Amino acid sequence: RSQSHSINLYTEDFLSGYEHDGRMSVIRRFFCLFVTFDLVFIALLWLICVMITGDNIYNALRTQVVHYTIYTSLFDVVMAAICRFVVLILFYAILYINHWIIIAASTSGSCAFLISKVFVYDWKDSPDPVFQVLIIVISFVIAWGEAWFLDCRVIPQERHARSYLAAISSTLDDRGPLIAPFLAASTGTGRRTESLANFYSPYESIHNSDDEGDKDEEYKRMALECVKKAYDLIESEDWELEKITPSSDTIQSIKRDRIGKVYKLTGRVNSNAQKLVEDLFSNIEEMPKWNPTLLESRIIHRIDPRTDISYQVSAAGGGGFVKSRDFVNLRSWEAFENGQIVQDVEETGLYPRSILPTVQEQSEGESSVKSEPAPRQSEDEAYQKRAPLTLSKSLGARDFGLSPNQENGEDEAKFQDAQDWPNRDLRVYVSAAVAIEYPGYAATNKYVRGENLISCIVTREIPGDPDSCIYEWLLCLDLKGYIPKSILETAYTTLMQDYMKYLRCHCEEMSRKKD
């Protein structure tokens, strides 16, 4: 799901029932506050009933408490509230039980007492029985409210949260434990942060120019800057290996100031490096057909064959625990060779970059369209980056030079003549995206607007095998909502593994169509 640049978010019902790091859930904490409110409110009503008789507080308390009788005193209603408070806090806050039997006994006992109180209380001697009636009725209603809230809200939401976490853990157990490495991951050192600061916030839409051409040039400048920064980050040396999946893919992470933890997935894909990046970039509107995690994906403004602005909506999932989110991204891709952007890339996709329409003014004031090369800005030539890392260092501890079938002892290697491989250094193709504000696509109430801090895909050529490449996916998002850190990290890794499955199926389908 590299090009979706998005992720779903758990619902508020799930989050309220989630017990983060063993602490009390939000919904149970609210229940405890409700029980405390029950005690305080009933005690306040009782004090009002005592004071409206006109007697001083000392004599009133002595009559109600010291000389207590069930026929004339309402202090037993307060004692019933105290008993409910002690019992419910003991079992549901301290002992943390998850059964309704205690609240059922508490409510039944309270209601039985209050009903009997109505029959034995001496109402004739009460000068103004309104408050006496009120305290009994309110105590009765609150006792039932506590039972309803625990049985219909607290226990079901916590049960759903535990079931969903168990489902995630069960899925990850088949692939290998991914949660523990995230929780135990330490902060790396030697970070290079100076080139990543601008990924923290989305680029604002361009308002300071009335000329559409100037706006597009500014978009291209920002997109090129995004690609360079993404390439610089992915070539960093301080990636920490998190997990090697059963599919021989690696999941690595790195931490950067302001943007936090960045994830990188690396694996081998049976597709030409350049053709794959062109297909994923140019055919973004076809992506929902093979990637079920997307509801919608379209280009809202095409700037040039390698730069555009896209809008995407992620699908809801997780058995109702996941919400859809939308994203607006500025995207671009470039080819790198020895750390420099390649200017003379021959496109193989749908949009040859060497042919771009440009408008030339005629002497009569008319305009005509002419096709001519449209090179990048001159700053590309001055952009110097260090050479890419060796393949083994880039991929961690695993050798991706072999295909999965070769690792299983199946020799499916094809003979490659020397003339089939281009006489040049290996190239790295980088497609990057960053959040942007674009007129007409502001956040709406239908979806929560997600934001890319940095996201890109990278395809690396493999020596002697033009029909395969090393595929890398860089991901760092701001979901604009509360979600526990451990759950979010687990969702990222699960998302990456699922996307690689969909991507490999897509590559196989493209290969069959080609044949």
Secondary structure, 3 states (H helix, E strand, C coil): CHHHCCCCEECHHHHHHCCHHHCCCHHHHHHHHHHHHHHHHHHHHHHHHHHCCCCCHHHHHHHHHHCCCCCCCCHHHHHHHHHHHHHHHHHHHHCCCCCCHHHHHHHHHHHHHHHHHHHHCCCCCCCCCHHHHHHHHHHHHHHHHHHHHHHHHHHHHHHHHHHHHHHHHHHHHHHCCCHHHHHHCCCCCCCCCCCCHHHCCCECCCCCCCCHHHHHHHHHHHHHHHHHHHHHHHCCCCCEEEEECCCCCEEEEEEECCCEEEEEEEEEECCCHHHHHHHHHHCHHHHHHHCCCEEEEEEEEEEECCEEEEEEEECCCCCCCEECEEEEEEEEEEEEECCEECCCCCCCCCCCCCCEEEEEECCCCCEEEEEECCCCCCHHHHCCCCCCCCHHHHHCCCCCCCCHHHHCCCCCCCCCCHHHCCCCCCCEEEEEEEEECCCCCCCCCCCEECEEEEEEEEEEEECCEEEEEEEEEEEEEECCCCCCHHHHHHHHHHHHHHHHHHHHHHHHHHHHHHC
